[in-house]
Amino acid sequence: MKTLLTSIILLILSTSIHACDMCGCSASGNSFGILPGFQKHFIGLRYQNSSFTSKAHEGSNESHKKSKEQYQSIQLWGRAVLHPKIHAFVFVPYKFNQRKEGSEQISIHGVGDISLLLNYILLNTGNQDSSNTKQFLQCGAGIKLPTGKCDAIHAGLMLNENMQIGTGSVDIPWMVMYTLRHKNKGLYVEANYALNNSNKFKFQFGNKLSTSFKLLRWFQKSKLTYLPQIGAGYEYSQIDRRQHETVENSGGSIALVNVGMDLYYRNFSLAVHAQQPIAQNIGNGLIQNKTRMSANLIYLF
């Protein structure tokens, strides 16, 4: 068994495919966005779609080849208000990963890595109805469990780490979220940090930082509230490691423009968002992220 496992790892090392730290199983996707009904429980579904193209490095025998990869997920998530100052969140993703290179296509799907987070409310002035200015500040941490499959095999070879449904590691996500609202205008800032560990194959995705800020404006029409927003985001991933050695052409950064719309009607919230890369350097420029899309439906109770 050890000999077989070693052979598989060596075959992986001999390929020219490399992992994209901004997509696939390495990207948790557990951002929060503007959360409705601050002191209410909710349950929701979120759809996310991201894609990119990649090419082999110049020294490879297949440097002329390009691949296209698409990562989609349907995520069940929710919030439980345990205390006015303590909120618990759960994220359960079901993932669909696809890679195309020439006439060859690889598809894989399944339940991904489940995440649990506990947030603490540091500041909440939303109940002060007499004030035109309201602020919300919360921070938290949690755990990402290795519930997604990380050892899928195609054509006798183990799939590239990023194509796997899960990372195979127990990771620690951190977050901080701040909202400032003055009358019908506002500002939203969010930062997430993933502290990643090694899996059973001694592979470790680099730690990842994701930040975003958005400018907001609230509009009210009858019982419908709609919230258009525009902003920017920045993501940075450290270099991956295999067997404690750095993985070539991994890690990198990307800057994005964010646009979106949130709609609120009674106990329901619907959101649609898009992110467009404006500058990126991922895998030493060998990987190019495309437009990302997401949609989110929430029921408050």
PyMOL commands that set and color helices and strands:
alter all, ss='L'
color gray80, all
select helices_A, chain A and resi 2-14+24-26+161-163
alter helices_A, ss='H'
color red, helices_A
select strands_A, chain A and resi 42-55+66-83+86-101+104-111+115-124+133-144+153-154+157-158+172-182+185-195+203-204+208-217+219-221+224-237+241-242+245-246+252-265+268-282+287-289+292-300
alter strands_A, ss='S'
color yellow, strands_A
deselect
rebuild
show_as cartoon
